[in-house]
Amino acid sequence: MSPMAKQEYITQVRTRYKQAENREEKGALINEVMVNLDIHRKSAIRTLRRKTKIYTTSFSGKQTIYKDDLILPLSILWKVGGCPCSKRLEPQIGNLLDKLKEFHEITLYGKQEELLRKMKSSTIDKLLEGERDISKKEYGLSGTRKSPLLKTLIPVRTYFNHEEYQSPGHTETDCVLHCGDSLFGTYAETLNILDIASHWNEKKIFLKKTKAKIVGAVHTLKKQFPFPVLSIDFDNGFEFVNWVLYNYCKRENITFTRCRSNHKNDQAHIEGKNYQSVRRVTGYERITDEEIVEAIDDMYQNEHRLLTNFFYTTLKLKEKKREGGRIIKKHERAQTPYHRILESDKISQEIKNKLKQQYIHLNPAELQRKLQKKLRHIQSLMKQQKNIQTDEKMQGVFGNTSISCNGPT
């Protein structure tokens, strides 16, 4: 008898043994097994009494909880939140969900909302892998020109102390050039101001940078901050190191400091914000047209300003220490500038209540749609400008060239 046949036989006899009603029937079955399998009586009893093993197929590995049906609602939250990294998006998911549900901008099914609210950064990275633009980041030109004037009167700041780091009102300032591939000629520039404590951000774009325009832009943006501006820190460019801005800051009781020459890390906060806040929306093309400048400034002062300060999260450095040859950095939980202001004990309740009233009426999805519409309009204007410049170059090359088609006489 083969092993398989023997096993089938034992299974059948074992079933009959369990169904037997008296000792005589069980004894007969034991004798039958002893004869057929040629085994001892005690072995036959143990064989018949043993439980039949039931083999089940078990699947190894962790069960999938976050499935592909979450990609669409997660991508909506990611785009409305300004396409941030997963560590900046994770703490903002709850606030964005509340806002989008309030304005009926998102539809969720089953346990989608519960799963989105408890989703971690590693899961966000996996689900958004196909949505992200992994193209290489570009870099623009630097237009900072050293100014020897006033350097002895303007103190150098290399870092912000703990009190300044926690108190809103201390800012870093920089100019972002929209010059394309050349620094020659007239082009637009964006004045970018960032508050260190809250990361509240204000911007203004203009053509033909002058000292007076810089001071005017600083005065305009200063009034847009929800709290008083206490200090301004900038690089060593002539647009900042001049008597006009120096006298303005002195008159307005604003502390006036500069970074060290050729030390960009002295202004690490604003340098890191220039790409996220300016380059991601304006790109690296050369801007020389007044209509384009007005369209970008309109976007800066409305949709982009509200999204950046109320809905786009940022990371703040919490701790930095050196272990051997490594520098280990720990960051605070990502928050929006708006929520940092609400949590600050340095801001009055009147300012907080004013911001809360403004936040209630904001629909991030609607703001994002308006922003994208304006960006498409700006891109079409820039394309027209590029075509006009190409035509002018072609006319410069072939304009004075005459071709004779007359044959020999």
C-alpha positions in Angstrom: 0.0 0.0 0.0 1.4 3.4 -1.0 1.8 6.1 1.6 -1.0 8.2 0.0 -3.4 5.2 -0.1 -2.5 4.4 3.5 -3.3 8.0 4.5 -6.7 7.9 2.7 -7.5 4.6 4.3 -6.6 5.8 7.9 -8.8 8.9 7.3 -11.8 6.8 6.4 -11.4 4.3 9.2 -10.8 7.1 11.7 -14.2 8.6 10.8 -15.9 5.2 11.3 -14.1 4.8 14.6 -15.4 8.1 15.9 -18.9 7.2 14.8 -18.9 3.7 16.5 -21.5 3.4 19.3 -20.0 0.6 21.4 -16.7 -1.1 22.3 -17.3 -4.1 20.1 -17.5 -2.0 16.9 -14.3 0.0 18.0 -12.5 -3.3 18.7 -13.4 -4.7 15.3 -12.0 -1.5 13.6 -8.8 -1.8 15.7 -8.3 -5.4 14.6 -8.9 -4.4 10.9 -6.2 -1.7 11.1 -3.8 -4.1 12.8 -4.2 -6.6 9.9 -4.2 -4.1 7.0 -1.3 -2.0 8.2 0.6 -4.7 10.0 1.1 -2.7 13.2 0.8 -3.3 16.9 -2.5 -2.9 18.7 -1.4 0.1 20.8 -0.1 1.8 17.6 -3.5 1.1 15.9 -5.4 2.7 18.8 -3.1 5.8 18.7 -3.6 6.1 15.0 -7.3 6.0 15.2 -7.5 8.5 18.1 -5.2 11.0 16.5 -6.9 14.2 15.2 -6.9 14.7 11.4 -4.7 17.6 10.4 -6.3 20.3 8.3 -3.7 22.2 6.2 -4.6 25.8 5.3 -2.8 28.2 3.0 -1.4 31.2 4.8 -0.3 34.4 3.0 3.0 35.8 4.3 3.6 39.6 4.4 1.6 42.6 5.6 -1.9 43.2 4.4 -2.3 46.2 2.2 -4.3 48.9 3.9 -3.6 52.0 1.7 -4.8 50.9 -1.8 -4.8 52.7 -5.2 -8.2 54.2 -4.6 -6.5 56.7 -2.2 -4.3 58.1 -5.0 -6.9 60.5 -6.4 -8.0 62.2 -3.2 -4.4 62.3 -1.9 -3.3 64.0 -5.2 -6.0 66.6 -4.8 -4.8 67.4 -1.3 -1.2 67.5 -2.5 -1.9 69.9 -5.4 -4.1 72.2 -3.2 -1.4 72.2 -0.6 1.2 73.5 -3.1 2.8 70.1 -4.1 4.9 69.8 -0.9 7.1 67.0 0.3 5.5 64.2 2.3 6.8 65.5 5.7 5.2 68.9 5.0 2.0 67.4 3.7 1.3 64.9 6.4 0.4 67.3 9.3 -1.7 69.5 6.9 -3.9 66.7 5.6 -6.5 67.1 8.3 -6.8 70.9 7.9 -7.1 70.6 4.1 -9.7 67.8 4.4 -11.8 70.0 6.7 -11.6 73.0 4.3 -12.3 71.0 1.1 -15.3 69.2 2.7 -16.6 72.6 4.0 -16.7 73.9 0.4 -17.7 70.6 -1.1 -14.5 70.3 -3.2 -13.8 66.6 -2.5 -15.8 63.4 -2.3 -14.7 60.5 -0.2 -16.0 57.0 0.1 -16.0 54.3 2.8 -12.9 54.6 5.1 -11.0 56.9 2.8 -11.1 59.9 5.1 -10.0 57.8 8.1 -7.1 56.4 6.2 -6.0 59.8 4.8 -6.0 61.4 8.3 -3.7 58.8 9.8 -1.5 58.4 6.7 2.3 58.7 7.3 4.9 60.3 5.1 6.4 57.1 3.8 2.9 56.0 2.5 2.4 59.4 0.9 5.7 59.0 -1.0 4.6 55.6 -2.3 1.2 56.7 -3.4 2.3 60.0 -5.1 5.3 58.4 -6.8 3.6 58.7 -10.2 2.3 62.2 -9.7 5.5 64.0 -8.9 7.7 65.8 -11.3 11.1 64.3 -10.9 12.8 66.6 -13.5 16.1 68.2 -12.5 15.9 71.4 -10.5 17.2 74.4 -12.4 19.3 77.3 -11.0 19.2 80.9 -11.8 21.9 83.6 -12.1 23.0 85.7 -9.2 22.8 89.5 -9.7 24.2 90.6 -6.3 26.8 93.4 -6.8 28.8 94.4 -3.8 28.4 97.9 -2.5 31.2 99.5 -0.4 29.0 102.2 0.9 27.7 102.2 4.5 29.4 98.8 5.3 30.9 100.2 8.4 27.6 101.5 9.7 25.6 98.4 9.0 26.2 95.6 11.6 26.8 92.0 10.3 24.3 89.3 11.4 25.4 85.6 11.0 22.5 84.0 12.9 19.3 84.8 14.8 19.3 84.2 18.6 16.6 82.1 20.3 14.5 85.1 21.2 14.5 86.4 17.6 13.9 82.9 16.2 10.7 82.6 18.3 9.4 86.2 18.0 7.6 87.2 14.8 8.9 90.4 13.1 12.5 89.5 12.3 12.9 89.1 8.6 15.3 88.1 5.9 15.1 89.8 2.5 16.5 88.9 -1.0 16.0 89.8 -4.7 15.2 87.1 -7.2 16.2 87.9 -10.8 14.1 87.1 -13.8 16.9 87.7 -16.3 17.0 84.4 -18.1 20.5 83.6 -19.4 21.9 87.1 -19.4 22.3 89.8 -16.7 22.5 92.6 -19.3 19.7 95.0 -20.1 16.4 95.6 -18.3 14.5 92.7 -16.6 12.1 92.1 -13.7 13.1 91.2 -10.2 11.1 89.9 -7.2 11.6 91.3 -3.7 11.1 88.4 -1.3 10.7 88.9 2.4 10.4 86.0 4.9 9.6 86.2 8.7 12.0 83.8 10.5 9.7 82.8 13.4 6.4 82.2 11.5 7.7 81.8 7.9 5.1 84.4 6.8 6.1 85.4 3.3 5.5 88.5 1.2 6.6 89.3 -2.4 6.5 92.1 -5.0 7.8 92.1 -8.6 8.9 95.2 -10.5 10.9 96.3 -13.6 14.2 98.4 -13.6 15.4 97.9 -10.0 16.3 101.2 -8.3 16.9 102.2 -4.7 13.6 104.1 -4.6 11.6 101.0 -5.9 13.2 98.8 -3.3 12.3 101.2 -0.5 8.7 101.5 -1.9 8.4 97.7 -2.1 9.7 97.2 1.4 7.2 99.8 2.7 4.3 98.2 0.8 5.1 94.6 2.0 5.8 95.8 5.6 2.1 96.9 5.8 0.9 93.5 4.5 2.5 91.5 7.4 -0.1 90.9 10.1 2.5 91.9 12.8 5.0 94.7 13.1 8.3 94.2 11.2 11.1 94.7 13.7 14.3 93.9 11.7 15.5 93.4 8.1 18.5 91.3 7.2 19.8 91.3 3.6 22.8 90.5 1.4 25.5 93.0 0.4 23.9 94.2 -2.9 23.8 97.9 -3.8 20.0 97.8 -3.8 20.0 97.2 0.0 23.3 98.8 1.1 22.5 102.5 0.4 21.5 105.6 2.2 17.9 105.6 1.0 17.0 102.3 2.6 19.2 103.0 5.6 17.4 106.3 6.4 14.0 104.6 5.8 14.7 101.8 8.3 16.1 104.3 10.8 13.0 106.5 10.5 10.7 103.4 10.9 12.7 102.0 13.9 13.6 98.8 11.9 16.9 97.1 12.8 19.1 97.1 9.7 21.6 94.2 9.3 23.5 92.5 6.5 25.2 89.1 6.0 28.9 88.4 5.4 30.1 88.7 1.9 30.2 85.4 0.0 28.4 83.6 2.8 25.0 82.5 1.6 24.4 80.3 4.6 24.0 83.5 6.7 20.7 83.9 4.8 19.7 80.3 4.7 16.0 80.9 5.4 15.3 83.2 2.5 17.7 81.4 0.1 15.8 78.2 0.7 12.4 80.0 0.2 13.3 81.6 -3.2 12.7 78.4 -5.1 9.6 77.3 -3.4 8.0 80.8 -3.2 9.2 82.4 -6.5 10.8 80.0 -9.0 8.1 77.3 -8.8 5.5 79.8 -10.1 7.6 82.2 -12.3 10.3 79.8 -13.6 13.6 80.9 -15.0 12.6 82.8 -18.2 13.6 86.4 -18.8 10.8 88.8 -18.1 10.9 92.3 -19.7 7.3 93.1 -20.4 5.3 95.4 -18.1 2.0 93.4 -18.8 3.7 90.2 -17.5 5.0 92.0 -14.5 1.6 93.3 -13.6 0.0 89.9 -14.0 2.6 88.2 -11.8 2.3 90.9 -9.1 -1.5 90.5 -9.2 -1.0 86.7 -8.5 1.6 87.5 -5.8 -0.8 89.8 -3.9 -3.8 87.6 -4.1 -4.0 83.8 -4.6 -0.4 83.0 -4.1 0.0 85.1 -1.0 -3.1 83.5 0.6 -2.1 79.9 -0.3 1.5 80.4 0.9 0.6 81.9 4.3 -2.6 80.0 5.1 -2.3 76.6 3.5 1.4 75.8 2.5 3.3 74.1 5.3 7.0 74.7 6.0 9.6 73.0 8.2 11.6 74.7 10.9 14.9 73.5 12.3 14.5 72.4 15.9 17.9 71.0 16.8 21.3 70.5 15.1 24.2 68.6 16.6 27.5 67.1 15.4 28.3 63.4 16.1 31.8 62.7 14.8 31.9 63.7 11.2 28.1 63.8 10.8 25.7 66.7 11.4 22.3 65.5 12.6 19.3 67.9 12.1 15.9 67.5 13.7 12.9 69.6 12.5 9.7 70.6 14.1 6.4 69.2 12.9 5.5 71.0 9.6 3.0 73.9 10.0 1.6 76.7 8.0 2.6 80.3 8.9 -1.0 81.0 9.9 -1.0 78.2 12.5 2.4 79.3 13.9 1.0 82.8 14.5 -2.0 81.3 16.3 0.3 79.3 18.6 2.7 82.2 19.3 2.4 84.0 22.6 4.1 87.0 21.1 1.1 87.9 19.0 -1.9 89.8 20.3 -5.3 88.2 20.4 -6.7 90.9 18.2 -4.3 90.0 15.4 -5.2 86.3 15.8 -8.9 86.9 15.7 -8.5 89.0 12.5 -6.6 86.1 10.8 -9.2 83.6 12.0 -12.0 85.6 10.4 -10.0 85.7 7.2 -9.2 82.0 7.3 -12.9 81.0 7.6 -13.8 82.4 4.2 -10.9 80.9 2.3 -11.4 78.0 -0.1 -8.0 76.5 -0.9 -9.3 74.6 -4.0 -10.9 77.7 -5.5 -7.7 79.7 -4.8 -5.6 76.9 -6.5 -7.9 77.0 -9.5 -7.6 80.8 -9.8 -3.8 80.5 -9.4 -3.5 77.9 -12.2 -5.7 80.1 -14.5 -3.5 83.1 -13.9 -0.3 81.0 -14.4 -1.6 79.8 -17.8 -2.3 83.4 -18.8 1.2 84.4 -17.7 2.7 81.6 -19.6 0.8 82.6 -22.8 2.1 86.2 -22.4 5.7 85.0 -21.9 5.3 82.8 -25.0 4.2 85.8 -27.0 7.1 87.9 -25.7 9.5 85.2 -26.7 8.1 85.0 -30.2 8.4 88.8 -30.5 12.0 88.7 -29.4 12.8 85.9 -31.9 11.2 87.9 -34.7 13.2 91.0 -33.8 16.4 89.1 -33.8 15.6 87.6 -37.2 14.9 91.1 -38.6 18.2 92.3 -37.2 20.0 89.5 -39.1 18.2 89.7 -42.4 16.6 93.2 -42.4 19.4 95.0 -44.3 20.1 92.1 -46.7 18.8 92.6 -50.3 18.6 89.7 -52.8 18.6 90.5 -56.6 16.5 88.2 -58.8 17.4 90.0 -62.1 19.1 87.9 -64.7 21.9 89.0 -67.0 21.1 91.6 -69.6 
